[in-house]
Amino acid sequence: MAETDRNEIRARIAKGLVYTETEAAFLAPARRACEIFAYNSTPPGDTAGRRALLTEIFASVGERTVLQAPFHAAFGSNVHIGDDFFGNVNLTFVDDVEIRIGDDVMIAPSVTLTTTGHPVHPARRADFGRFSEPIVIEDKVWIGSNVVVLPGVRIGYGSVIGAGSVVSRDIPPMSVAVGTPCRVVRPITDEDLVTRM
């Protein structure tokens, strides 16, 4: 495939337009499947080995990162993680395009962050037709168990996403949001400094 064709496909992906598996095949070398497999097989006590693998897998990874095995990623190389990150077991990154995670973010078990979806009409899903939009999770966010974050979503600073939610639109900073579809139920205030919930 000519470089001009590759650039055209990259431009379509960046605009969130539909592209196919065949068109995107040239991106396959950016997948970190072997390194992810190795990480998930590394003993928990081998902190140096795990850290080395994380720096190979992700586009960038901050200090004091904890990522419980197993985790999964389409690429891995499109994920940016800030400092003091905690990701619990079964975290899945569908990172066909960038996922950016800020500092002091906590993610509970079995969360999926998916930058990619598929068209509704079956004819447009031929050859695994899909679209991708980046996800941004700002600093100090807490995401509860079994949450799904969909393409193009930004979760604002300090927000909490309740367990089991499907986040299909942006969540403003300092908000508690829950449900399917996820919606803001209240702001986070100073009263939350003295309560458990």
SVG drawing of the C-alpha trace seen along z (x, -y; Angstrom):
<svg xmlns="http://www.w3.org/2000/svg" viewBox="-30 -22 43 39">
<polyline fill="none" stroke="black" stroke-width="0.4" points="0.0,0.0 1.3,-3.4 2.1,-5.9 -0.4,-8.4 -3.1,-5.7 -2.0,-5.1 -2.1,-8.8 -5.7,-9.0 -6.8,-6.1 -5.1,-7.7 -7.0,-10.9 -10.3,-9.1 -9.6,-7.3 -8.7,-10.7 -12.0,-12.2 -14.0,-9.3 -15.1,-8.0 -15.7,-4.4 -12.7,-2.2 -12.2,1.5 -9.9,4.2 -8.2,4.5 -7.6,0.8 -6.2,0.7 -4.0,3.8 -0.8,1.8 -1.3,0.6 -0.9,4.2 2.8,3.8 1.7,1.4 -0.1,4.2 1.6,5.3 -0.1,8.8 3.1,10.7 4.1,8.1 0.6,8.1 0.6,11.9 4.0,11.7 2.8,9.1 -0.3,11.3 2.1,14.2 4.6,12.3 4.6,13.1 3.0,10.4 6.3,10.0 8.3,9.2 7.7,5.5 10.8,4.6 9.8,7.0 6.2,5.8 7.3,2.2 9.6,2.9 6.8,4.5 4.4,1.6 6.9,-0.8 7.1,1.5 3.3,1.9 1.9,-1.6 2.6,-4.9 3.4,-6.5 3.1,-5.3 3.6,-7.4 5.2,-6.7 3.8,-4.4 1.5,-2.6 -0.4,0.5 -2.1,2.6 -3.5,5.9 -3.3,8.9 -5.0,9.9 -5.6,6.9 -6.3,6.8 -5.7,4.3 -6.3,4.1 -2.9,2.4 -1.6,1.1 0.6,-1.3 -2.3,-3.9 -2.7,-4.2 -1.3,-7.0 -1.4,-6.6 -0.5,-9.2 1.1,-9.0 -0.4,-7.1 -2.8,-5.0 -4.5,-1.9 -6.2,0.5 -7.9,3.6 -8.3,7.0 -9.9,7.5 -9.4,3.9 -9.8,3.9 -8.5,1.1 -10.0,1.2 -7.4,-1.4 -7.6,-1.5 -7.0,-5.3 -5.7,-7.1 -6.9,-6.6 -5.5,-9.2 -5.7,-8.6 -4.6,-11.4 -3.0,-11.2 -4.5,-9.6 -7.1,-7.6 -8.6,-4.5 -10.4,-1.9 -12.3,1.0 -12.5,4.6 -13.9,5.6 -14.0,2.1 -13.9,1.6 -12.6,-1.5 -13.6,-1.2 -12.6,-3.8 -14.2,-1.8 -17.8,-1.1 -19.4,0.3 -22.1,-1.2 -25.7,-0.2 -26.3,1.0 -24.9,4.4 -23.6,3.5 -21.3,0.9 -19.9,3.6 -18.5,5.6 -14.7,6.4 -15.3,5.4 -16.2,1.8 -15.8,-0.5 -15.1,-4.0 -12.9,-5.1 -12.8,-8.2 -10.4,-8.9 -11.3,-8.6 -10.0,-11.0 -10.1,-10.3 -9.0,-13.4 -7.1,-13.4 -8.5,-12.0 -11.4,-10.0 -12.7,-6.9 -14.5,-4.4 -16.6,-1.6 -16.7,2.1 -18.2,3.3 -18.3,-0.2 -18.2,-0.6 -16.8,-3.8 -17.8,-4.3 -15.9,-6.1 -15.3,-9.8 -16.1,-10.2 -14.3,-12.6 -14.7,-12.1 -14.0,-15.3 -11.6,-15.9 -12.5,-14.2 -15.7,-12.5 -17.0,-9.2 -18.7,-6.7 -21.0,-4.3 -20.6,-0.5 -22.3,1.0 -22.7,-2.3 -22.4,-2.7 -20.8,-6.1 -21.9,-7.3 -21.4,-11.1 -19.0,-13.4 -19.2,-13.7 -18.4,-17.1 -15.8,-17.6 -16.6,-16.8 -19.7,-14.8 -21.2,-11.6 -22.7,-9.8 -24.4,-6.5 -26.7,-4.4 -27.3,-3.1 -27.0,-5.5 -24.7,-7.1 -26.0,-10.5 -25.0,-13.0 -26.9,-12.5 -25.2,-15.2 -22.1,-17.3 -19.2,-16.3 -19.1,-18.9 -17.2,-19.6 -20.0,-17.6 -18.4,-14.5 -15.3,-15.1 -17.1,-13.9 -19.1,-11.0 -18.2,-7.5 -20.4,-7.8"/>
</svg>
